Amino acid sequence: MQRAVVERAEGGRAARELKRSDRRWLLVVVGTFAVSMSMFVGAHQLYLATGPHPEVTVLIRRVKYLARRFAPQRHRFRKGD
């Protein structure tokens, strides 16, 4: 009798399993984020260490140009307002 009351007060077996599952998913998401961020930082450091890359600079400029052309920014305020 005592055990049944305690299980109901804590939410029961299904609630405990749901909490465990939520913790697992949180750890998976946080771990994936940490690994991907460390990979990006490592790749950036490798890029900086290997010297200038003019072809990458040209590629970034082209991508920025296309992004601005196809998705123009609308300014909320005019000069002087």
Secondary structure in CASP SS format (residue, H / E / C, confidence):
PFRMAT SS
TARGET T0000
AUTHOR 0000-0000-0000
METHOD secondary structure of the structure
MODEL  1
M C 1.00
Q H 1.00
R H 1.00
A H 1.00
V H 1.00
V H 1.00
E H 1.00
R H 1.00
A H 1.00
E H 1.00
G C 1.00
G H 1.00
R H 1.00
A H 1.00
A H 1.00
R H 1.00
E H 1.00
L H 1.00
K H 1.00
R H 1.00
S H 1.00
D H 1.00
R H 1.00
R H 1.00
W H 1.00
L H 1.00
L H 1.00
V H 1.00
V H 1.00
V H 1.00
G H 1.00
T H 1.00
F H 1.00
A H 1.00
V H 1.00
S H 1.00
M H 1.00
S H 1.00
M H 1.00
F H 1.00
V H 1.00
G H 1.00
A H 1.00
H H 1.00
Q H 1.00
L H 1.00
Y H 1.00
L H 1.00
A H 1.00
T C 1.00
G C 1.00
P C 1.00
H C 1.00
P H 1.00
E H 1.00
V H 1.00
T H 1.00
V H 1.00
L H 1.00
I H 1.00
R H 1.00
R H 1.00
V H 1.00
K H 1.00
Y H 1.00
L H 1.00
A H 1.00
R H 1.00
R H 1.00
F H 1.00
A C 1.00
P C 1.00
Q C 1.00
R C 1.00
H C 1.00
R C 1.00
F C 1.00
R C 1.00
K C 1.00
G C 1.00
D C 1.00
END
